[in-house]
């Protein structure tokens, strides 16, 4: 993935989390991932695996393709 696509993914995960009214802790619990991992994704220092990406999308109730839209 290019840096611009990664930044878009990170920004949209945070955007949808906030829109849903979830904290990073709540998203971590809902997606069965660690808070450090969620934080790392949003800060751009971690890249989710496909499995983690799907868990996040399900927890947020968002179609995965939406994370790649501006």
C-alpha positions in Angstrom: 0.0 0.0 0.0 1.1 3.5 -0.7 1.5 6.0 2.1 -1.5 8.0 1.0 -3.7 4.9 1.1 -2.4 4.0 4.5 -3.1 7.5 5.8 -6.6 7.4 4.4 -7.2 4.0 6.1 -5.9 5.3 9.4 -7.9 8.6 9.2 -11.1 6.8 8.3 -10.8 4.2 11.1 -10.5 7.1 13.6 -13.3 9.1 11.8 -15.8 6.1 12.0 -14.8 5.3 15.6 -15.6 8.9 16.6 -18.8 9.0 14.6 -20.0 5.9 16.4 -19.1 7.5 19.7 -16.5 4.9 20.7 -13.3 5.5 22.5 -10.2 3.5 21.5 -10.8 1.3 24.5 -14.3 0.6 23.5 -13.3 -0.2 19.9 -10.6 -2.5 21.2 -13.1 -4.4 23.3 -15.7 -4.6 20.4 -13.0 -5.8 17.9 -11.2 -8.1 20.3 -7.9 -6.2 19.7 -5.6 -4.4 22.1 -5.9 -0.6 22.8 -2.3 -0.2 21.9 -2.9 -1.8 18.5 -5.9 0.5 17.8 -3.9 3.5 18.9 -1.0 2.4 16.8 -3.2 2.1 13.7 -4.7 5.6 14.2 -1.2 7.1 14.8 0.1 5.4 11.7 2.7 3.2 13.4 0.8 -0.1 13.0 -0.8 -1.7 10.0 -3.7 -4.0 10.6 -3.7 -7.5 9.2 -6.6 -8.5 7.1 -8.1 -10.3 10.0 -7.8 -7.2 12.3 -9.1 -5.0 9.6 -12.3 -7.1 9.2 -12.7 -7.1 13.0 -12.5 -3.3 13.1 -14.9 -2.9 10.2 -17.4 -5.2 11.9 -17.1 -3.5 15.3 -17.7 -0.1 13.6 -20.5 -1.5 11.4 -18.8 -0.1 8.3 -18.3 -1.8 4.9 -14.5 -2.3 4.6 -14.4 -0.4 1.2 -15.5 2.7 3.0 -12.2 3.0 4.8 -10.5 3.7 1.5 -12.8 6.5 0.4 -12.0 10.2 0.8 
